[in-house]
Amino acid sequence: MGVPSTVVGLFVSILMWRHGPLGFFGLMYTPTAMIIAQSLIALPLVTGFTMAGVQQLNPKLTLQILAMGASRWQLWWLLIREARLSLLAAIIAGFGGVVSEVGASMMVGGNIRGHTRVLTTAVVMEVSRGCFAMAIALSIILLALAFAITMSLTKIQQRGGGR
């Protein structure tokens, strides 16, 4: 359910290098390249949890919804609503995979100050420079953000369980 971030970084880099198949877009060392790499890292986690959640639904539910005259869009919307707790778990897992990733971000983003530097790459850079106090401070900020977002999503998920 996961793929090594450095492999994703290498794959996206090869695609986006100047002479790569997508090089004409000029996306290398941009936030867009970082988003593409992060999305590829989160995709297996989100897909796996989403599939598991949808498979837990009663198979007769689809037939019942269609029998009541629902369109395909209404069917998908209702199935998503029924699987919402699993979908939130998928989002939390995807976020966890992305927030802890550093390899692909550095490979495709380049850690350019004010442009593509993110907390994870800044921590690595500060450690390599020997500035451990700054690395610890940035790590505390990263942990606080990760815990706050995960806690918020978990509260939303738990609140939705009683409906």
LUMRORO-41885 format. One record per residue: residue in one letter; x, y, z of N, C-alpha, C in turn. Coordinates in nm, 4 decimals. Example, Ala and Ser with C-alpha at 12.3 -4.5 7.8 and 13.67 -1.06 7.14 Angstrom:
{atom 'A', {1.3190, -0.5690, 0.7800}, {1.2300, -0.4500, 0.7800}, {1.3200, -0.3300, 0.7800}};
{atom 'S', {1.2850, -0.2250, 0.7080}, {1.3670, -0.1060, 0.7140}, {1.2900, 0.0030, 0.7870}};
//
This chain:
{atom 'M', {0.0828, -0.1205, 0.0000}, {0.0000, 0.0000, 0.0000}, {0.0862, 0.1255, 0.0000}};
{atom 'G', {0.2107, 0.1082, -0.0324}, {0.2965, 0.2250, -0.0377}, {0.4034, 0.2073, -0.1425}};
{atom 'V', {0.4612, 0.3160, -0.1791}, {0.5684, 0.3142, -0.2772}, {0.6801, 0.4035, -0.2216}};
{atom 'P', {0.8058, 0.3628, -0.2345}, {0.9145, 0.4453, -0.1814}, {0.9143, 0.5856, -0.2434}};
{atom 'S', {0.9251, 0.6852, -0.1587}, {0.9166, 0.8234, -0.2073}, {1.0312, 0.8587, -0.3012}};
{atom 'T', {1.1470, 0.7998, -0.2786}, {1.2592, 0.8303, -0.3679}, {1.2367, 0.7729, -0.5074}};
{atom 'V', {1.1677, 0.6603, -0.5159}, {1.1354, 0.6024, -0.6468}, {1.0360, 0.6928, -0.7192}};
{atom 'V', {0.9365, 0.7413, -0.6462}, {0.8402, 0.8347, -0.7052}, {0.9127, 0.9609, -0.7501}};
{atom 'G', {1.0015, 1.0124, -0.6652}, {1.0773, 1.1321, -0.7004}, {1.1599, 1.1124, -0.8260}};
{atom 'L', {1.2252, 0.9984, -0.8360}, {1.3056, 0.9694, -0.9549}, {1.2171, 0.9600, -1.0789}};
{atom 'F', {1.1053, 0.8878, -1.0672}, {1.0129, 0.8705, -1.1802}, {0.9591, 1.0060, -1.2283}};
{atom 'V', {0.9137, 1.0886, -1.1345}, {0.8601, 1.2200, -1.1715}, {0.9717, 1.3082, -1.2271}};
{atom 'S', {1.0919, 1.2992, -1.1699}, {1.2052, 1.3776, -1.2211}, {1.2367, 1.3414, -1.3653}};
{atom 'I', {1.2434, 1.2121, -1.3930}, {1.2724, 1.1672, -1.5297}, {1.1676, 1.2195, -1.6267}};
{atom 'L', {1.0414, 1.2154, -1.5855}, {0.9348, 1.2654, -1.6722}, {0.9453, 1.4158, -1.6958}};
{atom 'M', {0.9897, 1.4897, -1.5932}, {0.9844, 1.6359, -1.6007}, {1.1169, 1.7043, -1.6310}};
{atom 'W', {1.2262, 1.6269, -1.6392}, {1.3519, 1.6897, -1.6785}, {1.3342, 1.7609, -1.8113}};
{atom 'R', {1.4197, 1.8533, -1.8370}, {1.4091, 1.9355, -1.9581}, {1.3914, 1.8529, -2.0858}};
{atom 'H', {1.4627, 1.7406, -2.0946}, {1.4529, 1.6571, -2.2148}, {1.3655, 1.5341, -2.1924}};
{atom 'G', {1.2918, 1.5329, -2.0802}, {1.2010, 1.4223, -2.0522}, {1.0716, 1.4377, -2.1303}};
{atom 'P', {0.9869, 1.3360, -2.1252}, {0.8619, 1.3395, -2.2017}, {0.7710, 1.4579, -2.1666}};
{atom 'L', {0.7755, 1.5053, -2.0434}, {0.6916, 1.6187, -2.0031}, {0.7745, 1.7442, -1.9759}};
{atom 'G', {0.8998, 1.7433, -2.0202}, {0.9907, 1.8545, -1.9945}, {0.9469, 1.9856, -2.0547}};
{atom 'F', {0.8716, 1.9801, -2.1624}, {0.8289, 2.1046, -2.2276}, {0.7334, 2.1865, -2.1409}};
{atom 'F', {0.6759, 2.1251, -2.0364}, {0.5891, 2.1993, -1.9450}, {0.6700, 2.2874, -1.8489}};
{atom 'G', {0.7977, 2.2575, -1.8306}, {0.8828, 2.3360, -1.7418}, {0.8416, 2.3283, -1.5952}};
{atom 'L', {0.8009, 2.2116, -1.5508}, {0.7512, 2.1957, -1.4144}, {0.8567, 2.1545, -1.3125}};
{atom 'M', {0.9743, 2.1142, -1.3589}, {1.0775, 2.0695, -1.2654}, {1.1130, 2.1838, -1.1707}};
{atom 'Y', {1.1304, 2.1505, -1.0430}, {1.1625, 2.2455, -0.9371}, {1.0520, 2.3499, -0.9180}};
{atom 'T', {0.9284, 2.3037, -0.9264}, {0.8129, 2.3897, -0.9005}, {0.7220, 2.3223, -0.7983}};
{atom 'P', {0.6378, 2.4014, -0.7332}, {0.5397, 2.3419, -0.6423}, {0.4471, 2.2420, -0.7134}};
{atom 'T', {0.4180, 2.2648, -0.8395}, {0.3315, 2.1732, -0.9146}, {0.3957, 2.0354, -0.9243}};
{atom 'A', {0.5250, 2.0304, -0.9510}, {0.5950, 1.9006, -0.9571}, {0.5890, 1.8316, -0.8217}};
{atom 'M', {0.5999, 1.9086, -0.7147}, {0.5932, 1.8513, -0.5809}, {0.4540, 1.7945, -0.5531}};
{atom 'I', {0.3517, 1.8643, -0.5973}, {0.2145, 1.8168, -0.5784}, {0.1910, 1.6883, -0.6565}};
{atom 'I', {0.2440, 1.6817, -0.7773}, {0.2305, 1.5596, -0.8580}, {0.2982, 1.4428, -0.7871}};
{atom 'A', {0.4189, 1.4632, -0.7389}, {0.4910, 1.3560, -0.6693}, {0.4175, 1.3149, -0.5416}};
{atom 'Q', {0.3716, 1.4126, -0.4647}, {0.2991, 1.3821, -0.3406}, {0.1702, 1.3067, -0.3700}};
{atom 'S', {0.1033, 1.3434, -0.4768}, {-0.0210, 1.2740, -0.5147}, {0.0069, 1.1282, -0.5494}};
{atom 'L', {0.1163, 1.1047, -0.6195}, {0.1520, 0.9670, -0.6535}, {0.1894, 0.8852, -0.5303}};
{atom 'I', {0.2435, 0.9508, -0.4290}, {0.2772, 0.8820, -0.3044}, {0.1503, 0.8475, -0.2265}};
{atom 'A', {0.0544, 0.9387, -0.2240}, {-0.0695, 0.9174, -0.1477}, {-0.1667, 0.8239, -0.2197}};
{atom 'L', {-0.1584, 0.8161, -0.3509}, {-0.2559, 0.7401, -0.4298}, {-0.2747, 0.5951, -0.3853}};
{atom 'P', {-0.1688, 0.5166, -0.3644}, {-0.1908, 0.3775, -0.3227}, {-0.2622, 0.3661, -0.1878}};
{atom 'L', {-0.2271, 0.4523, -0.0938}, {-0.2915, 0.4493, 0.0375}, {-0.4391, 0.4854, 0.0270}};
{atom 'V', {-0.4674, 0.5951, -0.0395}, {-0.6059, 0.6409, -0.0509}, {-0.6888, 0.5400, -0.1296}};
{atom 'T', {-0.6342, 0.4871, -0.2357}, {-0.7062, 0.3885, -0.3167}, {-0.7345, 0.2630, -0.2366}};
{atom 'G', {-0.6359, 0.2124, -0.1648}, {-0.6526, 0.0900, -0.0866}, {-0.7588, 0.1040, 0.0210}};
{atom 'F', {-0.7523, 0.2126, 0.0983}, {-0.8512, 0.2330, 0.2037}, {-0.9904, 0.2596, 0.1460}};
{atom 'T', {-0.9963, 0.3309, 0.0350}, {-1.1251, 0.3579, -0.0278}, {-1.1886, 0.2286, -0.0785}};
{atom 'M', {-1.1090, 0.1465, -0.1443}, {-1.1617, 0.0184, -0.1939}, {-1.2098, -0.0689, -0.0782}};
{atom 'A', {-1.1331, -0.0728, 0.0292}, {-1.1735, -0.1529, 0.1454}, {-1.3043, -0.1014, 0.2034}};
{atom 'G', {-1.3201, 0.0294, 0.2092}, {-1.4434, 0.0875, 0.2627}, {-1.5642, 0.0605, 0.1754}};
{atom 'V', {-1.5465, 0.0729, 0.0461}, {-1.6581, 0.0491, -0.0463}, {-1.6949, -0.0995, -0.0480}};
{atom 'Q', {-1.5964, -0.1876, -0.0358}, {-1.6251, -0.3308, -0.0348}, {-1.7003, -0.3734, 0.0907}};
{atom 'Q', {-1.6940, -0.2922, 0.1963}, {-1.7662, -0.3240, 0.3190}, {-1.9158, -0.2932, 0.3086}};
{atom 'L', {-1.9540, -0.2175, 0.2068}, {-2.0952, -0.1854, 0.1898}, {-2.1725, -0.3103, 0.1480}};
{atom 'N', {-2.2970, -0.3143, 0.1875}, {-2.3832, -0.4259, 0.1499}, {-2.4006, -0.4256, -0.0025}};
{atom 'P', {-2.3720, -0.5371, -0.0686}, {-2.3838, -0.5414, -0.2153}, {-2.5265, -0.5151, -0.2641}};
{atom 'K', {-2.6232, -0.5420, -0.1816}, {-2.7627, -0.5189, -0.2209}, {-2.7995, -0.3711, -0.2174}};
{atom 'L', {-2.7157, -0.2894, -0.1536}, {-2.7442, -0.1467, -0.1445}, {-2.7494, -0.0823, -0.2827}};
{atom 'T', {-2.6568, -0.1193, -0.3688}, {-2.6556, -0.0645, -0.5049}, {-2.7842, -0.0991, -0.5781}};
{atom 'L', {-2.8259, -0.2239, -0.5680}, {-2.9501, -0.2648, -0.6338}, {-3.0699, -0.1888, -0.5780}};
{atom 'Q', {-3.0713, -0.1694, -0.4476}, {-3.1818, -0.0984, -0.3843}, {-3.1867, 0.0471, -0.4300}};
{atom 'I', {-3.0717, 0.1115, -0.4358}, {-3.0671, 0.2516, -0.4783}, {-3.1124, 0.2647, -0.6228}};
{atom 'L', {-3.0663, 0.1747, -0.7096}, {-3.1061, 0.1791, -0.8508}, {-3.2546, 0.1469, -0.8674}};
{atom 'A', {-3.3045, 0.0548, -0.7857}, {-3.4461, 0.0186, -0.7931}, {-3.5367, 0.1349, -0.7545}};
{atom 'M', {-3.4833, 0.2259, -0.6730}, {-3.5626, 0.3422, -0.6326}, {-3.5565, 0.4539, -0.7354}};
{atom 'G', {-3.4898, 0.4279, -0.8484}, {-3.4887, 0.5229, -0.9588}, {-3.3746, 0.6223, -0.9571}};
{atom 'A', {-3.2708, 0.5944, -0.8834}, {-3.1580, 0.6874, -0.8769}, {-3.0777, 0.6839, -1.0066}};
{atom 'S', {-3.0236, 0.7996, -1.0436}, {-2.9347, 0.8057, -1.1597}, {-2.7976, 0.7524, -1.1175}};
{atom 'R', {-2.7068, 0.7386, -1.2130}, {-2.5716, 0.6907, -1.1813}, {-2.5009, 0.7885, -1.0857}};
{atom 'W', {-2.5187, 0.9184, -1.1107}, {-2.4564, 1.0179, -1.0235}, {-2.5132, 1.0088, -0.8819}};
{atom 'Q', {-2.6428, 0.9941, -0.8709}, {-2.7048, 0.9798, -0.7387}, {-2.6567, 0.8524, -0.6698}};
{atom 'L', {-2.6418, 0.7458, -0.7468}, {-2.5908, 0.6201, -0.6923}, {-2.4510, 0.6411, -0.6328}};
{atom 'W', {-2.3624, 0.7021, -0.7106}, {-2.2258, 0.7246, -0.6627}, {-2.2253, 0.8141, -0.5391}};
{atom 'W', {-2.3072, 0.9189, -0.5393}, {-2.3127, 1.0106, -0.4255}, {-2.3591, 0.9379, -0.2987}};
{atom 'L', {-2.4614, 0.8558, -0.3120}, {-2.5123, 0.7828, -0.1963}, {-2.4124, 0.6781, -0.1464}};
{atom 'L', {-2.3446, 0.6112, -0.2381}, {-2.2432, 0.5143, -0.1967}, {-2.1262, 0.5831, -0.1257}};
{atom 'I', {-2.0872, 0.6987, -0.1757}, {-1.9800, 0.7750, -0.1111}, {-2.0238, 0.8186, 0.0285}};
{atom 'R', {-2.1490, 0.8618, 0.0404}, {-2.1994, 0.9012, 0.1729}, {-2.2012, 0.7834, 0.2693}};
{atom 'E', {-2.2346, 0.6672, 0.2195}, {-2.2377, 0.5485, 0.3053}, {-2.0971, 0.5050, 0.3475}};
{atom 'A', {-2.0013, 0.5282, 0.2612}, {-1.8631, 0.4871, 0.2899}, {-1.7790, 0.6032, 0.3442}};
{atom 'R', {-1.8434, 0.7113, 0.3891}, {-1.7719, 0.8330, 0.4265}, {-1.6688, 0.8125, 0.5374}};
{atom 'L', {-1.6969, 0.7247, 0.6335}, {-1.6002, 0.7034, 0.7410}, {-1.4727, 0.6382, 0.6879}};
{atom 'S', {-1.4898, 0.5435, 0.5985}, {-1.3728, 0.4804, 0.5366}, {-1.2985, 0.5785, 0.4469}};
{atom 'L', {-1.3734, 0.6661, 0.3802}, {-1.3093, 0.7657, 0.2948}, {-1.2277, 0.8648, 0.3780}};
{atom 'L', {-1.2790, 0.9019, 0.4940}, {-1.2009, 0.9887, 0.5814}, {-1.0764, 0.9173, 0.6318}};
{atom 'A', {-1.0875, 0.7889, 0.6608}, {-0.9698, 0.7108, 0.7001}, {-0.8680, 0.7090, 0.5861}};
{atom 'A', {-0.9162, 0.6996, 0.4635}, {-0.8275, 0.7019, 0.3470}, {-0.7564, 0.8364, 0.3359}};
{atom 'I', {-0.8295, 0.9436, 0.3602}, {-0.7699, 1.0773, 0.3534}, {-0.6652, 1.0939, 0.4629}};
{atom 'I', {-0.6960, 1.0462, 0.5837}, {-0.6009, 1.0551, 0.6943}, {-0.4747, 0.9759, 0.6624}};
{atom 'A', {-0.4906, 0.8567, 0.6073}, {-0.3745, 0.7744, 0.5719}, {-0.2914, 0.8409, 0.4621}};
{atom 'G', {-0.3587, 0.8954, 0.3617}, {-0.2874, 0.9652, 0.2550}, {-0.2117, 1.0859, 0.3073}};
{atom 'F', {-0.2761, 1.1617, 0.3949}, {-0.2103, 1.2773, 0.4559}, {-0.0882, 1.2333, 0.5365}};
{atom 'G', {-0.1028, 1.1263, 0.6121}, {0.0095, 1.0753, 0.6916}, {0.1267, 1.0339, 0.6042}};
{atom 'G', {0.0960, 0.9722, 0.4908}, {0.2032, 0.9320, 0.3996}, {0.2735, 1.0504, 0.3364}};
{atom 'V', {0.1994, 1.1543, 0.3071}, {0.2555, 1.2706, 0.2390}, {0.3305, 1.3617, 0.3360}};
{atom 'V', {0.2755, 1.3810, 0.4560}, {0.3375, 1.4747, 0.5496}, {0.4711, 1.4222, 0.6006}};
{atom 'S', {0.4923, 1.2927, 0.5914}, {0.6185, 1.2355, 0.6411}, {0.7211, 1.2162, 0.5303}};
{atom 'E', {0.6905, 1.2559, 0.4115}, {0.7745, 1.2307, 0.2947}, {0.8725, 1.3451, 0.2719}};
{atom 'V', {0.9954, 1.3105, 0.2358}, {1.0947, 1.4139, 0.2069}, {1.1690, 1.3883, 0.0753}};
{atom 'G', {1.1874, 1.2619, 0.0394}, {1.2687, 1.2274, -0.0770}, {1.2187, 1.2852, -0.2076}};
{atom 'A', {1.0947, 1.2598, -0.2395}, {1.0397, 1.3080, -0.3669}, {1.0337, 1.4603, -0.3696}};
{atom 'S', {1.0009, 1.5195, -0.2552}, {0.9932, 1.6668, -0.2501}, {1.1265, 1.7303, -0.2852}};
{atom 'M', {1.2339, 1.6748, -0.2313}, {1.3665, 1.7309, -0.2606}, {1.4070, 1.7049, -0.4055}};
{atom 'M', {1.3712, 1.5872, -0.4558}, {1.4140, 1.5520, -0.5916}, {1.3451, 1.6370, -0.6974}};
{atom 'V', {1.2163, 1.6612, -0.6826}, {1.1438, 1.7352, -0.7863}, {1.1263, 1.8822, -0.7534}};
{atom 'G', {1.1405, 1.9178, -0.6246}, {1.1221, 2.0563, -0.5841}, {1.2514, 2.1323, -0.5653}};
{atom 'G', {1.3561, 2.0628, -0.5270}, {1.4856, 2.1256, -0.5137}, {1.5093, 2.2029, -0.3849}};
{atom 'N', {1.4104, 2.2139, -0.2960}, {1.4288, 2.2826, -0.1677}, {1.4728, 2.4277, -0.1874}};
{atom 'I', {1.4078, 2.5000, -0.2760}, {1.4425, 2.6385, -0.3085}, {1.3700, 2.7315, -0.2108}};
{atom 'R', {1.4466, 2.8092, -0.1374}, {1.3897, 2.8972, -0.0343}, {1.2866, 2.9923, -0.0946}};
{atom 'G', {1.1717, 2.9993, -0.0295}, {1.0650, 3.0886, -0.0741}, {0.9876, 3.0375, -0.1943}};
{atom 'H', {1.0247, 2.9209, -0.2436}, {0.9577, 2.8706, -0.3641}, {0.9127, 2.7256, -0.3462}};
{atom 'T', {1.0057, 2.6363, -0.3162}, {0.9699, 2.4943, -0.3030}, {1.0156, 2.4335, -0.1710}};
{atom 'R', {1.0619, 2.5136, -0.0788}, {1.1043, 2.4587, 0.0506}, {0.9803, 2.4334, 0.1353}};
{atom 'V', {0.9709, 2.3128, 0.1885}, {0.8630, 2.2750, 0.2792}, {0.9260, 2.2331, 0.4116}};
{atom 'L', {0.8444, 2.2127, 0.5130}, {0.8982, 2.1823, 0.6455}, {0.9891, 2.0595, 0.6463}};
{atom 'T', {0.9491, 1.9546, 0.5768}, {1.0308, 1.8321, 0.5795}, {1.1674, 1.8547, 0.5158}};
{atom 'T', {1.1713, 1.9241, 0.4036}, {1.3004, 1.9476, 0.3381}, {1.3838, 2.0482, 0.4170}};
{atom 'A', {1.3184, 2.1424, 0.4839}, {1.3909, 2.2391, 0.5660}, {1.4560, 2.1693, 0.6857}};
{atom 'V', {1.3871, 2.0721, 0.7448}, {1.4447, 1.9968, 0.8573}, {1.5704, 1.9231, 0.8113}};
{atom 'V', {1.5612, 1.8555, 0.6978}, {1.6767, 1.7818, 0.6455}, {1.7929, 1.8769, 0.6179}};
{atom 'M', {1.7640, 1.9909, 0.5593}, {1.8688, 2.0874, 0.5281}, {1.9350, 2.1396, 0.6560}};
{atom 'E', {1.8547, 2.1721, 0.7569}, {1.9111, 2.2242, 0.8819}, {1.9963, 2.1194, 0.9528}};
{atom 'V', {1.9546, 1.9939, 0.9490}, {2.0359, 1.8870, 1.0089}, {2.1678, 1.8735, 0.9338}};
{atom 'S', {2.1627, 1.8779, 0.8006}, {2.2866, 1.8642, 0.7229}, {2.3807, 1.9820, 0.7453}};
{atom 'R', {2.3262, 2.0978, 0.7814}, {2.4084, 2.2155, 0.8122}, {2.4584, 2.2139, 0.9565}};
{atom 'G', {2.4066, 2.1211, 1.0379}, {2.4465, 2.1149, 1.1773}, {2.3680, 2.2083, 1.2676}};
{atom 'C', {2.2607, 2.2659, 1.2167}, {2.1761, 2.3579, 1.2950}, {2.0628, 2.2787, 1.3603}};
{atom 'F', {2.0986, 2.2036, 1.4637}, {2.0022, 2.1128, 1.5249}, {1.8902, 2.1860, 1.5979}};
{atom 'A', {1.9183, 2.3014, 1.6550}, {1.8133, 2.3771, 1.7248}, {1.7032, 2.4175, 1.6269}};
{atom 'M', {1.7432, 2.4662, 1.5106}, {1.6444, 2.5050, 1.4091}, {1.5702, 2.3818, 1.3571}};
{atom 'A', {1.6414, 2.2711, 1.3377}, {1.5782, 2.1475, 1.2910}, {1.4753, 2.0986, 1.3921}};
{atom 'I', {1.5081, 2.1075, 1.5199}, {1.4134, 2.0653, 1.6242}, {1.2918, 2.1579, 1.6263}};
{atom 'A', {1.3150, 2.2872, 1.6140}, {1.2040, 2.3825, 1.6127}, {1.1107, 2.3563, 1.4941}};
{atom 'L', {1.1676, 2.3358, 1.3768}, {1.0861, 2.3062, 1.2590}, {1.0132, 2.1731, 1.2746}};
{atom 'S', {1.0789, 2.0759, 1.3368}, {1.0159, 1.9453, 1.3606}, {0.8973, 1.9572, 1.4544}};
{atom 'I', {0.9108, 2.0398, 1.5561}, {0.7989, 2.0607, 1.6491}, {0.6808, 2.1250, 1.5768}};
{atom 'I', {0.7086, 2.2213, 1.4907}, {0.6016, 2.2842, 1.4116}, {0.5349, 2.1809, 1.3203}};
{atom 'L', {0.6165, 2.1003, 1.2531}, {0.5634, 1.9968, 1.1640}, {0.4772, 1.8971, 1.2408}};
{atom 'L', {0.5266, 1.8522, 1.3550}, {0.4492, 1.7585, 1.4377}, {0.3188, 1.8206, 1.4848}};
{atom 'A', {0.3244, 1.9455, 1.5286}, {0.2026, 2.0138, 1.5757}, {0.0990, 2.0240, 1.4637}};
{atom 'L', {0.1444, 2.0610, 1.3446}, {0.0523, 2.0692, 1.2301}, {-0.0053, 1.9325, 1.1948}};
{atom 'A', {0.0805, 1.8320, 1.1905}, {0.0342, 1.6970, 1.1559}, {-0.0658, 1.6458, 1.2583}};
{atom 'F', {-0.0355, 1.6637, 1.3872}, {-0.1283, 1.6187, 1.4912}, {-0.2593, 1.6957, 1.4853}};
{atom 'A', {-0.2539, 1.8269, 1.4644}, {-0.3759, 1.9083, 1.4598}, {-0.4657, 1.8678, 1.3431}};
{atom 'I', {-0.4063, 1.8493, 1.2268}, {-0.4864, 1.8114, 1.1097}, {-0.5423, 1.6704, 1.1258}};
{atom 'T', {-0.4588, 1.5776, 1.1723}, {-0.5058, 1.4404, 1.1925}, {-0.6139, 1.4355, 1.2993}};
{atom 'M', {-0.5981, 1.5103, 1.4062}, {-0.6988, 1.5134, 1.5122}, {-0.8303, 1.5722, 1.4601}};
{atom 'S', {-0.8216, 1.6787, 1.3824}, {-0.9428, 1.7388, 1.3259}, {-1.0151, 1.6414, 1.2344}};
{atom 'L', {-0.9417, 1.5749, 1.1468}, {-1.0035, 1.4774, 1.0565}, {-1.0615, 1.3594, 1.1343}};
{atom 'T', {-0.9933, 1.3166, 1.2390}, {-1.0435, 1.2061, 1.3214}, {-1.1718, 1.2465, 1.3936}};
{atom 'K', {-1.1778, 1.3703, 1.4442}, {-1.2994, 1.4178, 1.5106}, {-1.4165, 1.4226, 1.4119}};
{atom 'I', {-1.3900, 1.4680, 1.2913}, {-1.4940, 1.4701, 1.1880}, {-1.5403, 1.3274, 1.1597}};
{atom 'Q', {-1.4455, 1.2358, 1.1508}, {-1.4780, 1.0966, 1.1228}, {-1.5618, 1.0364, 1.2364}};
{atom 'Q', {-1.5239, 1.0607, 1.3606}, {-1.5956, 1.0051, 1.4746}, {-1.7339, 1.0673, 1.4897}};
{atom 'R', {-1.7452, 1.1949, 1.4602}, {-1.8745, 1.2616, 1.4674}, {-1.9698, 1.2055, 1.3619}};
{atom 'G', {-1.9142, 1.1670, 1.2474}, {-1.9967, 1.1125, 1.1400}, {-2.0412, 0.9698, 1.1653}};
{atom 'G', {-1.9824, 0.9020, 1.2630}, {-2.0168, 0.7629, 1.2889}, {-2.1525, 0.7466, 1.3529}};
{atom 'G', {-2.2051, 0.8501, 1.4183}, {-2.3336, 0.8380, 1.4875}, {-2.4530, 0.8662, 1.4003}};
{atom 'R', {-2.4340, 0.9018, 1.2766}, {-2.5461, 0.9394, 1.1889}, {-2.6191, 0.8191, 1.1385}};
//
